[in-house]
């Protein structure tokens, strides 16, 4: 479960508006989540700065980028780009493009798991997103493809 503070509420409201999240979830690109009821939320925290608590759908098996083959890493990179493109169509972007918080494998295909990794386009420094994408996807794929080790 993840707690969303008041500072996070603006981007989270946009993704929870069922516009972006529904678009991503309907294509099986992002893990589905639900908001806990107010009563259930009080059981977890008394934090007054909390906006809401979301509960993601459990994923039975989690794998990590350092375990993936070349083709799995490539598929995760393409998923990240696709998620970024759809988010941009909805006026949002990814805060970062990390392979660790961005994609895991479910039933032999990657799925985006970081529901809180979205922000409005104006709030994000795109250089940071590009840098993390290059570090987590482009560089390892180039090393593997061209045998640079």
PAZAPA-4460 file (N, C-alpha, C; in steps of 0.05 Angstrom, whole numbers, plus 32768, in hexadecimal, padded with zeros to 4 digits):
% residues 149
    n_x    n_y    n_z   ca_x   ca_y   ca_z    c_x    c_y    c_z   seq   type   mol
   8011   7FE8   8000   8000   8000   8000   8011   8019   8000     1      X     A
   8008   802E   7FF5   8016   8047   7FF3   8005   805E   7FFE     2      X     A
   8011   806E   800E   8003   8086   8018   800A   809D   8006     3      X     A
   7FF7   80AD   7FFF   7FFB   80C4   7FEE   7FF7   80DD   7FFF     4      X     A
   800B   80ED   8001   8009   8105   8012   7FFC   811B   8003     5      X     A
   7FF6   8131   8011   7FE9   8148   8004   7FFB   8153   7FED     6      X     A
   8015   8151   7FF0   8027   815B   7FDB   8024   814B   7FC2     7      X     A
   801D   8131   7FC4   801A   8120   7FAD   7FFF   8121   7FA1     8      X     A
   7FEC   812D   7FAF   7FD0   812A   7FA7   7FC9   8135   7F8C     9      X     A
   7FD7   814A   7F83   7FD0   8156   7F69   7FD5   8142   7F52    10      X     A
   7FEE   8137   7F50   7FF2   8123   7F3B   7FE2   810A   7F3F    11      X     A
   7FDE   8102   7F58   7FCF   80E9   7F5D   7FB2   80ED   7F55    12      X     A
   7FA7   8104   7F5A   7F8C   8109   7F53   7F89   8106   7F35    13      X     A
   7F9C   810F   7F26   7F9B   810D   7F09   7F9B   80F0   7EFF    14      X     A
   7FAD   80E0   7F0B   7FAE   80C4   7F02   7F96   80B4   7F0D    15      X     A
   7F8C   80BB   7F24   7F75   80AD   7F2F   7F5B   80B6   7F22    16      X     A
   7F5C   80CA   7F12   7F44   80D4   7F05   7F39   80C0   7EF1    17      X     A
   7F45   80A9   7EF0   7F3E   8094   7EDE   7F43   809A   7EC1    18      X     A
   7F4E   80B0   7EBB   7F55   80B6   7E9F   7F6F   80A8   7E98    19      X     A
   7F85   80B1   7EA5   7F9F   80A4   7E9F   7FA0   8088   7EA9    20      X     A
   7F99   8084   7EC3   7F9B   8069   7ECE   7F8A   8055   7EC0    21      X     A
   7F72   805D   7EB8   7F61   804B   7EA9   7F6D   8045   7E8E    22      X     A
   7F78   8059   7E81   7F84   8054   7E67   7F9B   8040   7E69    23      X     A
   7FAC   8043   7E7D   7FC2   8031   7E81   7FB9   8015   7E8A    24      X     A
   7FA6   8014   7E9D   7F9D   7FFB   7EA8   7F8D   7FEB   7E94    25      X     A
   7F7E   7FF8   7E83   7F6E   7FEA   7E6F   7F7F   7FDC   7E5A    26      X     A
   7F97   7FE5   7E56   7FAA   7FD8   7E44   7FBD   7FC5   7E53    27      X     A
   7FB9   7FC2   7E6D   7FCA   7FB1   7E7D   7FE6   7FBB   7E81    28      X     A
   7FE9   7FD5   7E80   8004   7FE1   7E82   800C   7FE9   7E9E    29      X     A
   7FF8   7FEC   7EB0   7FFE   7FF5   7ECB   7FEF   7FE3   7EDF    30      X     A
   7FFA   7FDF   7EF6   7FEC   7FCF   7F0A   7FD4   7FDF   7F14    31      X     A
   7FBE   7FD1   7F17   7FA5   7FDE   7F20   7FA8   7FE3   7F3E    32      X     A
   7F99   7FF7   7F48   7F99   7FFC   7F65   7F7D   8006   7F6D    33      X     A
   7F78   8006   7F86   7F5F   8011   7F91   7F66   8022   7FA9    34      X     A
   7F55   8035   7FAE   7F58   8046   7FC6   7F4B   8039   7FDD    35      X     A
   7F58   803A   7FF4   7F4B   802F   800D   7F35   8042   8016    36      X     A
   7F22   8037   8023   7F0C   8048   802F   7F18   8059   8045    37      X     A
   7F0B   806E   804C   7F14   8080   8062   7F18   8071   807C    38      X     A
   7F06   805E   8082   7F08   804E   809A   7F22   803D   809A    39      X     A
   7F27   8030   8083   7F3F   801F   8081   7F58   8030   8082    40      X     A
   7F57   8048   8076   7F6E   8059   8076   7F76   8061   8093    41      X     A
   7F63   8067   80A3   7F68   806F   80BF   7F76   8058   80CF    42      X     A
   7F71   803F   80C7   7F7F   8029   80D4   7F9D   8029   80CF    43      X     A
   7FA5   8033   80B8   7FC1   8032   80B0   7FD1   804A   80BA    44      X     A
   7FC4   8061   80BB   7FD3   8079   80C2   7FC0   808F   80CC    45      X     A
   7FCB   809F   80DE   7FBC   80B6   80E8   7FC8   80D0   80DC    46      X     A
   7FD8   80CD   80C8   7FE6   80E4   80BC   7FD1   80F7   80AF    47      X     A
   7FD1   8110   80B8   7FBE   8123   80AE   7FC6   812E   8092    48      X     A
   7FDF   812A   808A   7FE9   8132   8070   7FE3   811E   805A    49      X     A
   7FD8   8107   8063   7FD2   80F2   8050   7FBA   80FA   803F    50      X     A
   7FBC   80F6   8025   7FA6   80FB   8013   7F95   80E2   800F    51      X     A
   7FA2   80CC   800A   7F94   80B2   8007   7FA8   809C   8009    52      X     A
   7F9E   8083   800B   7FAF   806C   800A   7FA4   805A   7FF4    53      X     A
   7FB6   8051   7FE3   7FAE   803F   7FCD   7FB9   8023   7FD2    54      X     A
   7FAB   800F   7FC8   7FB3   7FF4   7FCB   7FB5   7FE7   7FAF    55      X     A
   7FCE   7FE0   7FA7   7FD1   7FD5   7F8D   7FC8   7FB8   7F8C    56      X     A
   7FC1   7FAE   7F75   7FBA   7F92   7F71   7FD4   7F82   7F75    57      X     A
   7FD4   7F6E   7F85   7FEC   7F5E   7F8A   7FF7   7F51   7F71    58      X     A
   8011   7F51   7F6E   801E   7F43   7F58   802D   7F2C   7F65    59      X     A
   8028   7F13   7F5D   8033   7EFC   7F6B   8051   7EF8   7F68    60      X     A
   805D   7F01   7F53   807A   7EFD   7F4F   8086   7F17   7F45    61      X     A
   809B   7F20   7F53   80A8   7F38   7F4B   80C4   7F31   7F42    62      X     A
   80CC   7F3C   7F2B   80E8   7F38   7F22   80F5   7F54   7F1F    63      X     A
   810F   7F55   7F1D   811E   7F6E   7F1D   812E   7F70   7F04    64      X     A
   8135   7F89   7EFC   8143   7F8D   7EE2   815D   7F7E   7EE0    65      X     A
   816C   7F7A   7EF5   8185   7F6B   7EF3   8181   7F4D   7EEE    66      X     A
   8168   7F44   7EF0   8161   7F28   7EEA   8157   7F25   7ECD    67      X     A
   8151   7F3A   7EC0   8144   7F39   7EA6   8158   7F34   7E8F    68      X     A
   814E   7F26   7E7B   815D   7F22   7E62   815D   7F3C   7E52    69      X     A
   816C   7F3C   7E3C   816C   7F53   7E2A   8150   7F5A   7E20    70      X     A
   8141   7F45   7E18   8127   7F4A   7E0D   8113   7F53   7E22    71      X     A
   8116   7F4A   7E3B   8104   7F53   7E50   810A   7F70   7E57    72      X     A
   8123   7F78   7E58   812B   7F94   7E5E   8121   7FA6   7E47    73      X     A
   8123   7F9D   7E2E   8119   7FAC   7E17   80FB   7FAF   7E19    74      X     A
   80EC   7F9A   7E20   80CF   7F9C   7E23   80C8   7FB0   7E39    75      X     A
   80D7   7FAF   7E4F   80D1   7FC2   7E65   80D7   7FDF   7E5C    76      X     A
   80EC   7FE3   7E4C   80F2   7FFE   7E42   80DB   8008   7E30    77      X     A
   80D2   7FF6   7E1E   80BC   7FFD   7E0C   80A2   8003   7E1C    78      X     A
   809E   7FF4   7E31   8087   7FF9   7E42   8089   8015   7E4F    79      X     A
   80A0   801B   7E59   80A5   8035   7E66   809F   804C   7E52    80      X     A
   80A9   8049   7E39   80A4   805D   7E25   8087   805F   7E1E    81      X     A
   8079   8049   7E1D   805D   8049   7E17   804C   8056   7E2D    82      X     A
   8053   8050   7E46   8046   805D   7E5D   804B   807B   7E5C    83      X     A
   8064   8083   7E56   806A   809F   7E55   805A   80AD   7E3F    84      X     A
   8057   80A0   7E28   8048   80AC   7E12   802B   80B0   7E19    85      X     A
   801F   809B   7E26   8003   809D   7E2E   7FFF   80B2   7E44    86      X     A
   8012   80B3   7E57   8010   80C7   7E6C   8012   80E3   7E60    87      X     A
   8024   80E7   7E4D   8027   8101   7E40   800D   8109   7E31    88      X     A
   7FFF   80F6   7E26   7FE6   80FC   7E18   7FD1   8106   7E2D    89      X     A
   7FD5   8100   7E46   7FC2   8108   7E5B   7FCE   811F   7E6C    90      X     A
   7FE3   812C   7E62   7FEE   8144   7E6F   8000   813D   7E87    91      X     A
   8009   8124   7E88   801A   811B   7E9E   8033   810E   7E92    92      X     A
   8047   810A   7EA3   8060   80FC   7E9C   8069   80EC   7EB4    93      X     A
   807C   80DA   7EAE   8089   80CB   7EC3   809C   80DD   7ED2    94      X     A
   809E   80D9   7EED   80B2   80E8   7EFD   80CE   80DE   7EF8    95      X     A
   80D0   80C4   7EF3   80E9   80B7   7EEC   80E3   809F   7EDB    96      X     A
   80F7   8093   7ECF   80F3   807C   7EBE   8104   8065   7EC7    97      X     A
   8104   8060   7EE1   8114   804A   7EED   8108   802F   7EE6    98      X     A
   8119   801C   7EE0   8110   8001   7EDB   8107   7FF4   7EF5    99      X     A
   8111   7FFD   7F0C   810A   7FF0   7F25   80EE   7FF7   7F2E   100      X     A
   80E6   8010   7F2B   80CB   8017   7F34   80B7   8019   7F1D   101      X     A
   80C1   8013   7F05   80B0   8017   7EEE   80A4   7FFE   7EE3   102      X     A
   80B2   7FE8   7EE2   80A7   7FD0   7ED4   80B1   7FB7   7EE2   103      X     A
   809F   7FA4   7EE5   80A5   7F89   7EED   8097   7F76   7EDA   104      X     A
   809C   7F5D   7EDE   8090   7F4A   7ECB   8079   7F3B   7ED8   105      X     A
   8062   7F3B   7ECA   804A   7F2C   7ED2   8041   7F1C   7EBA   106      X     A
   8041   7F02   7EBC   8038   7EF1   7EA7   8048   7EF6   7E8D   107      X     A
   8062   7EF7   7E90   8075   7EF9   7E7A   8075   7F14   7E6B   108      X     A
   8068   7F28   7E77   8069   7F43   7E6A   806C   7F58   7E80   109      X     A
   8079   7F6E   7E7A   807E   7F82   7E8E   8064   7F92   7E94   110      X     A
   8062   7F9B   7EAD   804C   7FAC   7EB6   8058   7FC2   7EC7   111      X     A
   804D   7FDA   7EC3   8056   7FF2   7ED2   804A   7FF1   7EEE   112      X     A
   805A   7FF4   7F03   8050   7FF1   7F1E   804F   800B   7F2E   113      X     A
   805D   801F   7F26   8060   8037   7F37   804A   804B   7F30   114      X     A
   8033   8048   7F3C   801C   8059   7F38   8022   8076   7F40   115      X     A
   8033   807A   7F53   8039   8095   7F5D   8050   80A3   7F4D   116      X     A
   8059   8097   7F38   806F   80A2   7F29   8066   80B5   7F13   117      X     A
   804E   80C0   7F15   8044   80D3   7F01   8042   80EF   7F0D   118      X     A
   8047   8103   7EFD   8043   811F   7F04   8039   812E   7EEC   119      X     A
   802F   8146   7EF1   8027   8156   7EDA   8040   815F   7ECB   120      X     A
   803C   8164   7EB1   8052   8169   7E9F   8064   8181   7EA9   121      X     A
   8058   8196   7EB4   8066   81AD   7EBC   8078   81A8   7ED5   122      X     A
   8071   8194   7EE6   807F   8190   7EFF   8099   8180   7EFC   123      X     A
   809E   8173   7EE6   80B4   8160   7EE3   80CB   816B   7ED3   124      X     A
   80E3   8166   7EDC   80FB   816D   7ECD   8100   8155   7EBB   125      X     A
   80FC   8158   7EA1   80FE   8141   7E8F   811A   8136   7E8C   126      X     A
   812E   8146   7E93   814A   813C   7E92   814E   8125   7EA5   127      X     A
   8141   8127   7EBC   8143   8111   7ED0   8136   80F8   7EC6   128      X     A
   8120   80FA   7EB8   8112   80E3   7EAD   8123   80D7   7E97   129      X     A
   812E   80E7   7E86   813F   80DD   7E70   8157   80D0   7E7B   130      X     A
   8164   80DC   7E8F   817C   80D1   7E9B   8176   80B5   7EA7   131      X     A
   8160   80B2   7EB6   815A   8098   7EC3   8153   8083   7EAD   132      X     A
   8146   808C   7E98   8140   8079   7E82   8159   806F   7E75   133      X     A
   816C   8081   7E70   8185   8079   7E64   8195   8067   7E76   134      X     A
   8197   806D   7E90   81A6   805D   7EA3   819A   8041   7EA6   135      X     A
   817F   803F   7EA8   8172   8026   7EAE   816C   8015   7E95   136      X     A
   816A   8022   7E7E   8162   8012   7E66   8176   8015   7E4F   137      X     A
   817B   802D   7E46   818C   8030   7E2E   81A8   8026   7E32   138      X     A
   81B6   802E   7E47   81D1   8025   7E4C   81D3   8006   7E4F   139      X     A
   81C3   7FF9   7E60   81C5   7FDC   7E62   81BF   7FCE   7E48   140      X     A
   81AB   7FD8   7E39   81A4   7FCB   7E1F   81BB   7FCF   7E0B   141      X     A
   81C7   7FE6   7E0B   81DE   7FEB   7DF9   81F6   7FD9   7E00   142      X     A
   81FB   7FD6   7E19   8211   7FC5   7E22   820C   7FA8   7E1A   143      X     A
   81F4   7F9F   7E1E   81ED   7F83   7E17   81ED   7F7F   7DF9   144      X     A
   81E2   7F92   7DEA   81E0   7F8F   7DCD   81FB   7F8F   7DBF   145      X     A
   820D   7FA1   7DC8   8226   7FA4   7DBB   823E   7F97   7DC9   146      X     A
   8238   7F87   7DDD   824C   7F79   7DED   8263   7F8B   7DF6   147      X     A
   825B   7FA1   7E04   826E   7FB5   7E0C   827D   7FAF   7E26   148      X     A
   8278   7F98   7E31   8287   7F91   7E4A   82A0   7F83   7E44   149      X     A
***
